[in-house]
């Protein structure tokens, strides 16, 4: 278990280490007091930072002191990809909302997504959208493998974001777009996607076709 000096070292404050050594073994209020003097708004800042940086032992120490993080602490762990922190928080009783799955998909946190599913968290069509829009191909493949289904809107999201490999994968699964997909690719200057859609036989509006020809895209 980390002591106060270890905690101070973890946040890179040698001056705090010296102060704590001078203080000796006092109440844990000293930790909070000096964190506040150093610019932290409160102990929650230190807990948030421990989660973001994956400092599991520091997080355990703070909890042993009796401190608790905010309600969205588990969301932070998911967003930052801190799997071991997430497991620890779950053991302590922290719970996330249903959109926890969507956060993991949006951030491309595949292993965390798998862990959340093992706990019983479930997503929906929006989860597929989050993965497709942000170009997380492996997450998309995993979601499809466990039965998630999307809509043609996922194709538009991938096109708009310029994620060619995701666009290809969605087409392999049978998802199709329409004129809007081609227009979107042209409007966002996604050359490789324009070429790919053109090869598949996609047609755009007169404006989009003229623009693509003028720019030598097709």
C-alpha positions, 0 to 999 in steps of 0.5 A: 500500500502506498503511504503519503510520501508515495502518493506525493511522489506519484503526482511529482511533488517533491515539495509535498514529500518534504512537507509530509516528512516534516509533518510526520504521521498526522491525520489524512486531512493534511493530505487534502489540505496540501493538495488544495494548496498545490492547486487541486480543487479537492481530493476528487481531482487527485482521484480523477488524475489517478484514474486517468493516469492508471495509478491503481495503487494511488487510487486504492490508497485514497479509497483506504483513506475513505475518499470516494470519487464522483459518480462519473469516475467509471466513465473516466476509466472507460474513456481513458482505457484503464481496464485494471482501474475499471475492474477495481472500481467495479469491485468497489461498487461503482456502476456506469450508465447504459451509455458506458458501452457507447463511450467504449465504442467511441474511444475504440477501447476493445478490451474494455468493451469486452469486459463491459459485455461480460458484466452484462452491459449492452448497447444498441444500434448507436453503439455500432454508429459510435464505432463506425463514425470514429473509424474503430474497425476492430471494435466494429468487427467485435460488435458484429460478431456478437450480434449487433446490427446497424443501419445504412446511416452507419455507412454515411457516418463512416464516409463523412469521417473518411474511414475507408476500411470501415466503409469497405467492411460495412459493404462486405456485411451488406450495408448500402448507402445511396446518393447521399453517401457519394455526395458526402464523400465529394463534399468532404474531399475523401478521394479514396472513398469517392473512388471506391464508391464509384467502382461500386456503382454509386451515383451522386447528384449532378453537382457531386458528379461535376465536382468529382470530374472537375477535380479528377476524382473519377 
